[in-house]
């Protein structure tokens, strides 16, 4: 399934503005990663919109007592949701989760989300490239299928189910 890449993931420092989306080459032009950056695979977690400001705690758990997934750990999961909600301060909470290794492995969204993108971009300035999760956008009608897969892989703006097919 094709997805629109909002934040490529696996980026570092100011290079995010010119992050490659094709094969990665070294200074001699040799291909070092034929499929490009930001390979992620993991278990998806389909949730309702959540605010990172007060809605997700420093351990990576959903802390909002009114959220249907209250108490669920988002760390290392492929977070599947329409968009985040709440304050723009949520981007700083997300950046801190990324820096401390407690963030989701990736985000699959139905709409572009400035809070999530800003959190990822801020973290890219503060930490190593491999820890910045990719953020991709798919059609809203496809979120449930992505969330229902046993595992999901993301590479180069393509989502693929692992161990089954999207339904």
N, C-alpha and C positions, 0 to 999 in steps of 0.2 A: 504494500500500500504506500503510495507516495505521500509525503508530508512536506510542508513548508518549513524550512529551517529558520527559526527565530534567533537562536543562539547556538552556534555549532558545538559548543562543549570542547573540552580538551585544549583550551586556549590559554594564553598567558600574556599578561601585561598589555601594552598598547597594540600588540599584534592582532588583537581581536578585530580591529577595523579592517584588516586585510587578510583574515584567516583563510587559508586555502580550502576550496571545496572539491578539489580533484586530487589526483595522486600527489603525494608529498615526495619531493626530491631533495637530495643533499646539494652541497655547493658545486659538485662536479656534474650535476644533472642526473645522477643515478636515482632510480625510484626506490625509496625506502619504505613506503607504505602504499601499495598499489590501489587500495580502496579508499585512501584518505583518512582523515582524523575522526575521532569521536565515536569509536565503537563502544556500544553499551548493550548489555543483555541482562535481563532480570525479570523478576515477578512483578506484573502490573498491579496497581492498587487503584481502582476506580472509586473516586470520592466526590462528594459535593464540594462546591467552592469553599475554600478555607482562607482565613486571614493568618498570615505568618506572624503578625503583630498581636500576640496574646492567644492566637489559635493553635500555635505549634510551640512547644517548649524547647529549651536548650538541649534536651536529650533526643529530640527528633520525634516526640510523641504529639499527637493531636490533643491539645489541652482544653480546647473549647468544650465545655460540658454540654452544650446544646448541639454540637456537631454529631451526626449519625455514626461517625467513626472515632468518637472520643476514646482516647487511650491507645489507639493504633499507632504503631511505630512506622514512620515514613522513611526512615534511614535506609538507603540502599535499594529502595523500591522504584519502579517506573511509575511515577505519579500521574494518573490519568484524570483530568478534570476540565470543566469548561474554561475556568479562569480562576485566579485567586480573588479574594475580596478584602475590603478593608483599607487600612491606612497605607500610604506610601512608605511608612516606616517599616513595613513588613519586608521591604527589600534589604534593610540592614540586618534583620533577623535571619533571613535566608542566607545572606553573605556569611554571617557568623556560623550558621549550620554547615556551609560548604567548607569554610576554613577549618572547622573542628572535626570534619569527617562525619557529620551526622545528617547530611542533606539527602534528599532523594537522589537516585542514580541518574534520573532523567525526568523530564516533564513532557507529557503529551497533552496539548491544549486544543480547545475548539476555537479559541480566539487569541489574537496577540495579547500579551499581558505585560504591561510596563513594569509592574512590581517584580514579577519573577525575572524578567530580562535584566532589570537594573540590579537585582541581587546577584545574579550570575556575573554580570559585567564588573560589579564592584569586587566580587571575590577573585576575579581574574587578575585584578591589580594587587591582590594580597597573598595569593597562594600559588602552588604549582599548577601547571596546565592540566594535568590529568584529573584533578579534583573538580573541575567546573563541569556541571552536568549539561548535556545538550537539552535544548528546548525546541520542540517541534509542534506544528499545528496541523490538525487533520479536520475533515468535515465533522461537524457536531454529531451527525448521525452515525459516525464510525466509532465514537468514544466507547460505547458499551461493548462493541466487538473487541476492541483493543484491550479493554479492562477485563474481559472474560477469558482471554488467552492464558494458558498456563505460564508461558514465558514470552517475552517480547524482545526482539533485537532491533537496535537502531543504528544505522550506518548511512551516512551521506543523504539524510533526508528520506530514507526508505525504512519503513517499519515492516518487520516480518515476524510472524508467530513462530515460536519454537515449540515443537511437540504438538502441532495441530494447525488448524487454519482459522483465520478470522471468520466469524459467522455473521 
